[in-house]
Amino acid sequence: MDLEKLRNEIDGIDRDIISRINARVKLACEIGRIKADNGKEIYVPGREEEVFAKIAAINEGPLTEKALRAIYREVISAATALQKPIMVAYLGPEATYTQQAAMKNFGASVSYQPLPTIGDVFTAVERGDADYGVIPRENSTEGAVEETLDLLVESGLKIIAQIHLEISHCLISQSSLENITSVHSKDNALGQCRQWLNRNLPGVSRVEAASTTQAVKFAGENSRTAAIASRLASELYGVPIVVEGIEDRRENYTRFFVIGKNSSEHPEGEFPEKTSFVFSIKDEPGALLRALEPFSNRGLNLSKIESRPSKTKIWDYYFFIDVLGNQEDASMQAAVRELEKSCSMVKWLGSYPDTNV
Protein backbone atom coordinates (compact mmCIF):
# COMPACT_ATOMS: atom_id res chain seq x y z
CA MET A 1 0.00 0.00 0.00
CA ASP A 2 1.50 3.37 -1.02
CA LEU A 3 1.91 6.40 1.26
CA GLU A 4 -0.90 8.45 -0.27
CA LYS A 5 -3.38 5.62 0.10
CA LEU A 6 -2.43 5.17 3.76
CA ARG A 7 -2.93 8.88 4.41
CA ASN A 8 -6.33 8.85 2.72
CA GLU A 9 -7.34 5.91 4.89
CA ILE A 10 -6.26 7.82 8.00
CA ASP A 11 -8.30 10.84 6.85
CA GLY A 12 -11.36 8.64 6.57
CA ILE A 13 -10.81 7.18 10.03
CA ASP A 14 -10.39 10.71 11.43
CA ARG A 15 -13.78 11.70 9.98
CA ASP A 16 -15.36 8.68 11.66
CA ILE A 17 -13.63 9.42 14.98
CA ILE A 18 -14.74 13.06 15.01
CA SER A 19 -18.31 12.07 14.18
CA ARG A 20 -18.40 9.45 16.93
CA ILE A 21 -16.77 11.73 19.52
CA ASN A 22 -19.34 14.45 18.84
CA ALA A 23 -22.14 11.88 19.09
CA ARG A 24 -20.71 10.76 22.45
CA VAL A 25 -20.49 14.34 23.71
CA LYS A 26 -24.10 15.04 22.71
CA LEU A 27 -25.24 12.03 24.74
CA ALA A 28 -23.11 13.18 27.70
CA CYS A 29 -24.68 16.64 27.49
CA GLU A 30 -28.16 15.10 27.56
CA ILE A 31 -27.17 13.13 30.66
CA GLY A 32 -25.88 16.39 32.14
CA ARG A 33 -29.22 18.09 31.48
CA ILE A 34 -31.08 15.29 33.25
CA LYS A 35 -28.64 15.51 36.19
CA ALA A 36 -29.13 19.27 36.42
CA ASP A 37 -32.92 18.86 36.42
CA ASN A 38 -32.58 16.44 39.34
CA GLY A 39 -30.06 18.54 41.27
CA LYS A 40 -27.18 16.09 40.80
CA GLU A 41 -23.49 16.83 40.35
CA ILE A 42 -22.10 16.88 36.81
CA TYR A 43 -18.67 15.67 37.93
CA VAL A 44 -18.87 12.11 39.30
CA PRO A 45 -15.38 10.59 39.81
CA GLY A 46 -16.75 7.08 40.31
CA ARG A 47 -18.56 7.13 36.98
CA GLU A 48 -15.38 8.32 35.27
CA GLU A 49 -13.46 5.40 36.77
CA GLU A 50 -16.11 3.03 35.40
CA VAL A 51 -15.58 4.51 31.93
CA PHE A 52 -11.79 4.19 32.19
CA ALA A 53 -12.10 0.58 33.37
CA LYS A 54 -14.38 -0.34 30.44
CA ILE A 55 -11.99 1.30 27.98
CA ALA A 56 -9.08 -0.65 29.43
CA ALA A 57 -11.04 -3.91 29.21
CA ILE A 58 -11.81 -3.55 25.49
CA ASN A 59 -8.41 -2.13 24.49
CA GLU A 60 -6.49 -4.47 22.19
CA GLY A 61 -3.52 -2.14 21.61
CA PRO A 62 -1.15 -0.92 20.42
CA LEU A 63 -2.16 2.09 22.54
CA THR A 64 -1.43 1.60 26.25
CA GLU A 65 -4.07 1.97 28.95
CA LYS A 66 -2.27 5.12 30.14
CA ALA A 67 -2.42 6.67 26.66
CA LEU A 68 -6.11 5.85 26.22
CA ARG A 69 -6.91 7.22 29.65
CA ALA A 70 -5.22 10.52 28.73
CA ILE A 71 -7.20 10.73 25.47
CA TYR A 72 -10.51 10.01 27.16
CA ARG A 73 -9.70 12.40 29.98
CA GLU A 74 -9.79 15.25 27.46
CA VAL A 75 -12.95 13.96 25.78
CA ILE A 76 -14.69 13.82 29.17
CA SER A 77 -13.26 17.23 30.13
CA ALA A 78 -14.65 18.82 26.95
CA ALA A 79 -18.06 17.21 27.51
CA THR A 80 -18.13 18.33 31.15
CA ALA A 81 -17.33 21.91 30.17
CA LEU A 82 -20.21 21.91 27.68
CA GLN A 83 -22.62 20.63 30.33
CA LYS A 84 -21.66 23.20 32.98
CA PRO A 85 -18.82 25.72 33.38
CA ILE A 86 -16.59 24.35 36.15
CA MET A 87 -14.04 26.31 38.18
CA VAL A 88 -11.26 24.39 39.94
CA ALA A 89 -9.14 26.14 42.57
CA TYR A 90 -5.64 24.86 43.30
CA LEU A 91 -2.54 25.78 45.28
CA GLY A 92 -0.75 28.16 42.93
CA PRO A 93 0.71 30.04 41.28
CA GLU A 94 0.69 28.56 37.80
CA ALA A 95 2.96 25.53 37.19
CA THR A 96 2.86 24.10 40.72
CA TYR A 97 2.67 20.34 41.07
CA THR A 98 -0.86 20.87 42.38
CA GLN A 99 -1.85 22.49 39.08
CA GLN A 100 -0.37 19.54 37.20
CA ALA A 101 -2.40 17.17 39.39
CA ALA A 102 -5.55 19.23 38.82
CA MET A 103 -5.13 19.13 35.05
CA LYS A 104 -4.40 15.40 35.15
CA ASN A 105 -7.74 14.91 36.90
CA PHE A 106 -9.99 17.48 35.20
CA GLY A 107 -8.36 18.00 31.79
CA ALA A 108 -7.79 21.18 29.83
CA SER A 109 -11.39 22.25 29.16
CA VAL A 110 -12.42 23.42 32.65
CA SER A 111 -11.39 26.74 34.22
CA TYR A 112 -8.66 27.00 36.84
CA GLN A 113 -7.98 29.45 39.64
CA PRO A 114 -4.52 29.51 41.29
CA LEU A 115 -4.54 30.58 44.96
CA PRO A 116 -1.69 31.44 47.34
CA THR A 117 -2.38 28.95 50.15
CA ILE A 118 -4.14 25.67 50.85
CA GLY A 119 -6.46 27.56 53.20
CA ASP A 120 -7.44 29.86 50.34
CA VAL A 121 -8.44 26.82 48.26
CA PHE A 122 -10.75 25.61 51.04
CA THR A 123 -12.25 29.09 51.39
CA ALA A 124 -12.87 29.46 47.64
CA VAL A 125 -14.83 26.20 47.53
CA GLU A 126 -16.71 26.94 50.77
CA ARG A 127 -17.80 30.36 49.44
CA GLY A 128 -18.79 29.01 46.04
CA ASP A 129 -16.07 30.92 44.18
CA ALA A 130 -14.84 27.54 42.92
CA ASP A 131 -16.74 24.30 42.33
CA TYR A 132 -13.85 22.10 43.43
CA GLY A 133 -10.42 22.45 44.97
CA VAL A 134 -7.23 20.44 44.53
CA ILE A 135 -4.85 20.23 47.49
CA PRO A 136 -1.74 18.18 48.33
CA ARG A 137 -2.37 15.45 50.92
CA GLU A 138 0.93 13.59 51.34
CA ASN A 139 4.20 12.68 49.69
CA SER A 140 5.59 9.16 49.51
CA THR A 141 8.99 10.37 50.75
CA GLU A 142 8.22 13.22 53.13
CA GLY A 143 4.80 12.28 54.49
CA ALA A 144 1.69 14.31 55.30
CA VAL A 145 0.93 17.91 54.37
CA GLU A 146 -0.07 19.05 57.85
CA GLU A 147 -2.04 22.12 56.78
CA THR A 148 -4.32 19.93 54.67
CA LEU A 149 -5.05 17.59 57.59
CA ASP A 150 -5.81 20.48 59.96
CA LEU A 151 -8.18 22.10 57.47
CA LEU A 152 -10.01 18.84 56.77
CA VAL A 153 -10.89 18.69 60.47
CA GLU A 154 -12.22 22.26 60.51
CA SER A 155 -13.97 22.35 57.14
CA GLY A 156 -17.33 20.95 56.07
CA LEU A 157 -15.99 20.10 52.61
CA LYS A 158 -15.74 16.49 51.48
CA ILE A 159 -13.01 14.54 49.72
CA ILE A 160 -14.46 13.35 46.41
CA ALA A 161 -11.39 12.10 44.50
CA GLN A 162 -7.69 11.44 44.86
CA ILE A 163 -4.87 11.97 42.38
CA HIS A 164 -1.40 10.42 42.36
CA LEU A 165 1.33 12.40 40.59
CA GLU A 166 4.92 11.34 40.07
CA ILE A 167 7.22 14.13 41.26
CA SER A 168 10.62 14.92 39.76
CA HIS A 169 12.40 17.97 41.14
CA CYS A 170 14.85 20.32 39.45
CA LEU A 171 17.32 22.76 40.98
CA ILE A 172 16.51 26.03 39.21
CA SER A 173 18.72 29.13 39.34
CA GLN A 174 20.44 31.86 37.36
CA SER A 175 23.71 30.87 39.06
CA SER A 176 25.96 27.86 38.80
CA LEU A 177 25.97 25.36 41.67
CA GLU A 178 29.05 26.81 43.37
CA ASN A 179 27.60 30.34 43.47
CA ILE A 180 24.24 29.52 45.06
CA THR A 181 23.83 30.93 48.58
CA SER A 182 20.26 29.82 49.40
CA VAL A 183 17.68 27.31 48.20
CA HIS A 184 13.96 28.12 48.34
CA SER A 185 10.94 25.83 47.98
CA LYS A 186 7.84 24.42 49.64
CA ASP A 187 8.77 22.71 52.92
CA ASN A 188 7.70 19.30 51.60
CA ALA A 189 9.81 19.68 48.45
CA LEU A 190 12.89 20.69 50.49
CA GLY A 191 12.39 17.54 52.55
CA GLN A 192 12.17 15.34 49.45
CA CYS A 193 15.61 16.59 48.34
CA ARG A 194 17.29 16.72 51.77
CA GLN A 195 20.03 14.16 51.09
CA TRP A 196 20.89 15.66 47.69
CA LEU A 197 21.18 19.11 49.25
CA ASN A 198 23.37 17.75 52.06
CA ARG A 199 25.75 16.23 49.52
CA ASN A 200 25.83 18.98 46.90
CA LEU A 201 25.02 22.22 48.74
CA PRO A 202 26.24 21.67 52.32
CA GLY A 203 25.93 24.77 54.47
CA VAL A 204 23.68 26.58 51.99
CA SER A 205 20.57 27.94 53.74
CA ARG A 206 17.17 26.44 52.95
CA VAL A 207 14.20 28.78 52.95
CA GLU A 208 10.55 27.71 52.96
CA ALA A 209 8.30 29.28 50.31
CA ALA A 210 4.52 29.27 49.94
CA SER A 211 4.85 27.07 46.84
CA THR A 212 7.48 25.65 44.51
CA THR A 213 6.66 28.16 41.78
CA GLN A 214 6.80 31.11 44.19
CA ALA A 215 10.34 29.93 44.86
CA VAL A 216 11.11 29.93 41.11
CA LYS A 217 9.77 33.47 40.74
CA PHE A 218 11.99 34.55 43.64
CA ALA A 219 15.02 32.81 42.08
CA GLY A 220 14.32 34.67 38.84
CA GLU A 221 14.56 37.98 40.71
CA ASN A 222 17.55 37.10 42.92
CA SER A 223 20.57 35.82 41.04
CA ARG A 224 22.34 33.81 43.76
CA THR A 225 19.28 31.97 44.99
CA ALA A 226 17.93 28.65 43.73
CA ALA A 227 14.51 27.01 43.74
CA ILE A 228 13.38 23.42 43.84
CA ALA A 229 10.47 22.96 41.44
CA SER A 230 9.33 21.28 38.23
CA ARG A 231 10.66 21.58 34.69
CA LEU A 232 7.33 23.20 33.79
CA ALA A 233 7.92 25.99 36.33
CA SER A 234 11.41 26.58 34.94
CA GLU A 235 10.04 26.91 31.42
CA LEU A 236 7.10 29.11 32.40
CA TYR A 237 9.12 31.64 34.41
CA GLY A 238 12.26 31.50 32.26
CA VAL A 239 14.73 30.51 34.99
CA PRO A 240 17.32 27.89 33.91
CA ILE A 241 17.57 24.36 35.29
CA VAL A 242 20.94 23.71 36.93
CA VAL A 243 20.38 20.03 37.84
CA GLU A 244 17.46 17.70 37.08
CA GLY A 245 16.16 14.79 39.14
CA ILE A 246 17.43 15.87 42.57
CA GLU A 247 14.73 14.05 44.59
CA ASP A 248 16.20 11.53 47.06
CA ARG A 249 13.94 8.69 45.91
CA ARG A 250 13.38 7.88 42.26
CA GLU A 251 9.88 6.60 43.04
CA ASN A 252 8.57 9.87 44.45
CA TYR A 253 4.81 10.44 44.36
CA THR A 254 2.46 13.00 45.87
CA ARG A 255 -1.17 12.19 46.61
CA PHE A 256 -3.66 15.02 46.12
CA PHE A 257 -7.30 15.37 47.14
CA VAL A 258 -10.17 16.89 45.18
CA ILE A 259 -12.53 18.59 47.64
CA GLY A 260 -16.09 19.80 47.12
CA LYS A 261 -19.20 20.87 48.98
CA ASN A 262 -21.07 17.65 48.31
CA SER A 263 -19.94 14.06 48.72
CA SER A 264 -19.35 12.12 45.52
CA GLU A 265 -22.19 10.12 44.01
CA HIS A 266 -21.75 6.37 44.52
CA PRO A 267 -22.38 4.66 41.13
CA GLU A 268 -23.74 1.13 40.91
CA GLY A 269 -20.67 -0.33 39.21
CA GLU A 270 -17.89 -2.10 41.07
CA PHE A 271 -14.50 -0.42 41.40
CA PRO A 272 -12.03 0.01 44.29
CA GLU A 273 -13.02 2.74 46.73
CA LYS A 274 -11.52 4.35 49.79
CA THR A 275 -13.08 6.22 52.70
CA SER A 276 -11.34 8.71 55.00
CA PHE A 277 -12.30 9.48 58.61
CA VAL A 278 -10.87 11.54 61.45
CA PHE A 279 -11.63 10.76 65.08
CA SER A 280 -10.57 11.70 68.59
CA ILE A 281 -10.37 9.00 71.25
CA LYS A 282 -11.22 9.23 74.91
CA ASP A 283 -8.27 9.53 77.28
CA GLU A 284 -8.37 6.03 78.76
CA PRO A 285 -6.40 2.74 78.44
CA GLY A 286 -7.10 0.73 75.28
CA ALA A 287 -9.05 3.53 73.60
CA LEU A 288 -7.12 3.39 70.31
CA LEU A 289 -7.38 -0.40 70.13
CA ARG A 290 -11.14 -0.23 70.69
CA ALA A 291 -11.39 2.44 67.96
CA LEU A 292 -9.72 0.20 65.38
CA GLU A 293 -11.35 -3.12 66.25
CA PRO A 294 -14.74 -2.29 64.61
CA PHE A 295 -12.98 -2.28 61.24
CA SER A 296 -10.75 -5.34 61.71
CA ASN A 297 -13.63 -7.37 63.15
CA ARG A 298 -15.56 -6.78 59.90
CA GLY A 299 -12.64 -7.49 57.59
CA LEU A 300 -12.28 -3.84 56.57
CA ASN A 301 -8.75 -2.98 55.56
CA LEU A 302 -7.20 0.16 57.10
CA SER A 303 -4.68 1.34 54.52
CA LYS A 304 -3.46 4.31 56.60
CA ILE A 305 -3.50 5.69 60.12
CA GLU A 306 -1.72 8.79 61.38
CA SER A 307 -2.16 11.38 64.10
CA ARG A 308 -2.06 15.15 64.44
CA PRO A 309 -2.26 17.32 67.58
CA SER A 310 -5.85 18.48 68.05
CA LYS A 311 -4.66 21.94 69.20
CA THR A 312 -7.56 21.98 71.66
CA LYS A 313 -5.59 20.75 74.69
CA ILE A 314 -2.09 19.47 75.41
CA TRP A 315 -1.29 15.92 74.29
CA ASP A 316 -4.68 15.49 72.65
CA TYR A 317 -4.63 14.04 69.11
CA TYR A 318 -6.80 13.52 66.08
CA PHE A 319 -6.39 10.21 64.25
CA PHE A 320 -6.81 10.10 60.47
CA ILE A 321 -7.61 6.75 58.86
CA ASP A 322 -8.20 5.51 55.32
CA VAL A 323 -10.40 2.43 54.99
CA LEU A 324 -10.94 0.45 51.80
CA GLY A 325 -14.61 0.59 50.85
CA ASN A 326 -17.44 3.12 50.63
CA GLN A 327 -19.16 4.91 53.50
CA GLU A 328 -22.52 3.61 52.24
CA ASP A 329 -21.48 -0.06 52.64
CA ALA A 330 -23.42 -1.79 55.42
CA SER A 331 -20.25 -3.11 57.08
CA MET A 332 -18.66 0.36 57.03
CA GLN A 333 -21.73 1.96 58.59
CA ALA A 334 -21.85 -0.69 61.31
CA ALA A 335 -18.14 -0.14 62.06
CA VAL A 336 -18.66 3.62 62.35
CA ARG A 337 -21.60 3.20 64.71
CA GLU A 338 -19.40 1.07 66.96
CA LEU A 339 -16.48 3.51 66.57
CA GLU A 340 -18.65 6.39 67.81
CA LYS A 341 -19.21 4.57 71.11
CA SER A 342 -15.52 4.70 71.99
CA CYS A 343 -14.66 8.15 70.56
CA SER A 344 -15.36 11.70 71.60
CA MET A 345 -15.54 12.77 67.92
CA VAL A 346 -15.89 10.93 64.59
CA LYS A 347 -16.01 12.75 61.26
CA TRP A 348 -16.46 11.25 57.80
CA LEU A 349 -14.18 13.11 55.38
CA GLY A 350 -15.32 11.46 52.16
CA SER A 351 -15.47 8.34 49.98
CA TYR A 352 -13.80 8.29 46.57
CA PRO A 353 -12.34 5.99 43.88
CA ASP A 354 -9.13 4.30 45.05
CA THR A 355 -7.11 4.88 41.92
CA ASN A 356 -3.32 5.11 41.72
CA VAL A 357 -3.06 6.47 38.18
C-alpha positions in Angstrom: 0.0 0.0 0.0 1.5 3.4 -1.0 1.9 6.4 1.3 -0.9 8.4 -0.3 -3.4 5.6 0.1 -2.4 5.2 3.8 -2.9 8.9 4.4 -6.3 8.8 2.7 -7.3 5.9 4.9 -6.3 7.8 8.0 -8.3 10.8 6.8 -11.4 8.6 6.6 -10.8 7.2 10.0 -10.4 10.7 11.4 -13.8 11.7 10.0 -15.4 8.7 11.7 -13.6 9.4 15.0 -14.7 13.1 15.0 -18.3 12.1 14.2 -18.4 9.4 16.9 -16.8 11.7 19.5 -19.3 14.4 18.8 -22.1 11.9 19.1 -20.7 10.8 22.4 -20.5 14.3 23.7 -24.1 15.0 22.7 -25.2 12.0 24.7 -23.1 13.2 27.7 -24.7 16.6 27.5 -28.2 15.1 27.6 -27.2 13.1 30.7 -25.9 16.4 32.1 -29.2 18.1 31.5 -31.1 15.3 33.3 -28.6 15.5 36.2 -29.1 19.3 36.4 -32.9 18.9 36.4 -32.6 16.4 39.3 -30.1 18.5 41.3 -27.2 16.1 40.8 -23.5 16.8 40.4 -22.1 16.9 36.8 -18.7 15.7 37.9 -18.9 12.1 39.3 -15.4 10.6 39.8 -16.8 7.1 40.3 -18.6 7.1 37.0 -15.4 8.3 35.3 -13.5 5.4 36.8 -16.1 3.0 35.4 -15.6 4.5 31.9 -11.8 4.2 32.2 -12.1 0.6 33.4 -14.4 -0.3 30.4 -12.0 1.3 28.0 -9.1 -0.7 29.4 -11.0 -3.9 29.2 -11.8 -3.6 25.5 -8.4 -2.1 24.5 -6.5 -4.5 22.2 -3.5 -2.1 21.6 -1.2 -0.9 20.4 -2.2 2.1 22.5 -1.4 1.6 26.2 -4.1 2.0 28.9 -2.3 5.1 30.1 -2.4 6.7 26.7 -6.1 5.9 26.2 -6.9 7.2 29.7 -5.2 10.5 28.7 -7.2 10.7 25.5 -10.5 10.0 27.2 -9.7 12.4 30.0 -9.8 15.3 27.5 -12.9 14.0 25.8 -14.7 13.8 29.2 -13.3 17.2 30.1 -14.7 18.8 27.0 -18.1 17.2 27.5 -18.1 18.3 31.2 -17.3 21.9 30.2 -20.2 21.9 27.7 -22.6 20.6 30.3 -21.7 23.2 33.0 -18.8 25.7 33.4 -16.6 24.4 36.2 -14.0 26.3 38.2 -11.3 24.4 39.9 -9.1 26.1 42.6 -5.6 24.9 43.3 -2.5 25.8 45.3 -0.8 28.2 42.9 0.7 30.0 41.3 0.7 28.6 37.8 3.0 25.5 37.2 2.9 24.1 40.7 2.7 20.3 41.1 -0.9 20.9 42.4 -1.9 22.5 39.1 -0.4 19.5 37.2 -2.4 17.2 39.4 -5.6 19.2 38.8 -5.1 19.1 35.0 -4.4 15.4 35.2 -7.7 14.9 36.9 -10.0 17.5 35.2 -8.4 18.0 31.8 -7.8 21.2 29.8 -11.4 22.3 29.2 -12.4 23.4 32.7 -11.4 26.7 34.2 -8.7 27.0 36.8 -8.0 29.5 39.6 -4.5 29.5 41.3 -4.5 30.6 45.0 -1.7 31.4 47.3 -2.4 28.9 50.2 -4.1 25.7 50.9 -6.5 27.6 53.2 -7.4 29.9 50.3 -8.4 26.8 48.3 -10.7 25.6 51.0 -12.2 29.1 51.4 -12.9 29.5 47.6 -14.8 26.2 47.5 -16.7 26.9 50.8 -17.8 30.4 49.4 -18.8 29.0 46.0 -16.1 30.9 44.2 -14.8 27.5 42.9 -16.7 24.3 42.3 -13.8 22.1 43.4 -10.4 22.4 45.0 -7.2 20.4 44.5 -4.9 20.2 47.5 -1.7 18.2 48.3 -2.4 15.4 50.9 0.9 13.6 51.3 4.2 12.7 49.7 5.6 9.2 49.5 9.0 10.4 50.7 8.2 13.2 53.1 4.8 12.3 54.5 1.7 14.3 55.3 0.9 17.9 54.4 -0.1 19.1 57.9 -2.0 22.1 56.8 -4.3 19.9 54.7 -5.0 17.6 57.6 -5.8 20.5 60.0 -8.2 22.1 57.5 -10.0 18.8 56.8 -10.9 18.7 60.5 -12.2 22.3 60.5 -14.0 22.3 57.1 -17.3 20.9 56.1 -16.0 20.1 52.6 -15.7 16.5 51.5 -13.0 14.5 49.7 -14.5 13.4 46.4 -11.4 12.1 44.5 -7.7 11.4 44.9 -4.9 12.0 42.4 -1.4 10.4 42.4 1.3 12.4 40.6 4.9 11.3 40.1 7.2 14.1 41.3 10.6 14.9 39.8 12.4 18.0 41.1 14.9 20.3 39.4 17.3 22.8 41.0 16.5 26.0 39.2 18.7 29.1 39.3 20.4 31.9 37.4 23.7 30.9 39.1 26.0 27.9 38.8 26.0 25.4 41.7 29.1 26.8 43.4 27.6 30.3 43.5 24.2 29.5 45.1 23.8 30.9 48.6 20.3 29.8 49.4 17.7 27.3 48.2 14.0 28.1 48.3 10.9 25.8 48.0 7.8 24.4 49.6 8.8 22.7 52.9 7.7 19.3 51.6 9.8 19.7 48.4 12.9 20.7 50.5 12.4 17.5 52.6 12.2 15.3 49.4 15.6 16.6 48.3 17.3 16.7 51.8 20.0 14.2 51.1 20.9 15.7 47.7 21.2 19.1 49.3 23.4 17.8 52.1 25.7 16.2 49.5 25.8 19.0 46.9 25.0 22.2 48.7 26.2 21.7 52.3 25.9 24.8 54.5 23.7 26.6 52.0 20.6 27.9 53.7 17.2 26.4 52.9 14.2 28.8 53.0 10.5 27.7 53.0 8.3 29.3 50.3 4.5 29.3 49.9 4.8 27.1 46.8 7.5 25.7 44.5 6.7 28.2 41.8 6.8 31.1 44.2 10.3 29.9 44.9 11.1 29.9 41.1 9.8 33.5 40.7 12.0 34.6 43.6 15.0 32.8 42.1 14.3 34.7 38.8 14.6 38.0 40.7 17.6 37.1 42.9 20.6 35.8 41.0 22.3 33.8 43.8 19.3 32.0 45.0 17.9 28.6 43.7 14.5 27.0 43.7 13.4 23.4 43.8 10.5 23.0 41.4 9.3 21.3 38.2 10.7 21.6 34.7 7.3 23.2 33.8 7.9 26.0 36.3 11.4 26.6 34.9 10.0 26.9 31.4 7.1 29.1 32.4 9.1 31.6 34.4 12.3 31.5 32.3 14.7 30.5 35.0 17.3 27.9 33.9 17.6 24.4 35.3 20.9 23.7 36.9 20.4 20.0 37.8 17.5 17.7 37.1 16.2 14.8 39.1 17.4 15.9 42.6 14.7 14.1 44.6 16.2 11.5 47.1 13.9 8.7 45.9 13.4 7.9 42.3 9.9 6.6 43.0 8.6 9.9 44.4 4.8 10.4 44.4 2.5 13.0 45.9 -1.2 12.2 46.6 -3.7 15.0 46.1 -7.3 15.4 47.1 -10.2 16.9 45.2 -12.5 18.6 47.6 -16.1 19.8 47.1 -19.2 20.9 49.0 -21.1 17.6 48.3 -19.9 14.1 48.7 -19.3 12.1 45.5 -22.2 10.1 44.0 -21.7 6.4 44.5 -22.4 4.7 41.1 -23.7 1.1 40.9 -20.7 -0.3 39.2 -17.9 -2.1 41.1 -14.5 -0.4 41.4 -12.0 0.0 44.3 -13.0 2.7 46.7 -11.5 4.4 49.8 -13.1 6.2 52.7 -11.3 8.7 55.0 -12.3 9.5 58.6 -10.9 11.5 61.4 -11.6 10.8 65.1 -10.6 11.7 68.6 -10.4 9.0 71.3 -11.2 9.2 74.9 -8.3 9.5 77.3 -8.4 6.0 78.8 -6.4 2.7 78.4 -7.1 0.7 75.3 -9.0 3.5 73.6 -7.1 3.4 70.3 -7.4 -0.4 70.1 -11.1 -0.2 70.7 -11.4 2.4 68.0 -9.7 0.2 65.4 -11.4 -3.1 66.2 -14.7 -2.3 64.6 -13.0 -2.3 61.2 -10.8 -5.3 61.7 -13.6 -7.4 63.2 -15.6 -6.8 59.9 -12.6 -7.5 57.6 -12.3 -3.8 56.6 -8.7 -3.0 55.6 -7.2 0.2 57.1 -4.7 1.3 54.5 -3.5 4.3 56.6 -3.5 5.7 60.1 -1.7 8.8 61.4 -2.2 11.4 64.1 -2.1 15.2 64.4 -2.3 17.3 67.6 -5.8 18.5 68.1 -4.7 21.9 69.2 -7.6 22.0 71.7 -5.6 20.8 74.7 -2.1 19.5 75.4 -1.3 15.9 74.3 -4.7 15.5 72.7 -4.6 14.0 69.1 -6.8 13.5 66.1 -6.4 10.2 64.2 -6.8 10.1 60.5 -7.6 6.8 58.9 -8.2 5.5 55.3 -10.4 2.4 55.0 -10.9 0.5 51.8 -14.6 0.6 50.9 -17.4 3.1 50.6 -19.2 4.9 53.5 -22.5 3.6 52.2 -21.5 -0.1 52.6 -23.4 -1.8 55.4 -20.2 -3.1 57.1 -18.7 0.4 57.0 -21.7 2.0 58.6 -21.8 -0.7 61.3 -18.1 -0.1 62.1 -18.7 3.6 62.4 -21.6 3.2 64.7 -19.4 1.1 67.0 -16.5 3.5 66.6 -18.6 6.4 67.8 -19.2 4.6 71.1 -15.5 4.7 72.0 -14.7 8.1 70.6 -15.4 11.7 71.6 -15.5 12.8 67.9 -15.9 10.9 64.6 -16.0 12.8 61.3 -16.5 11.3 57.8 -14.2 13.1 55.4 -15.3 11.5 52.2 -15.5 8.3 50.0 -13.8 8.3 46.6 -12.3 6.0 43.9 -9.1 4.3 45.1 -7.1 4.9 41.9 -3.3 5.1 41.7 -3.1 6.5 38.2 
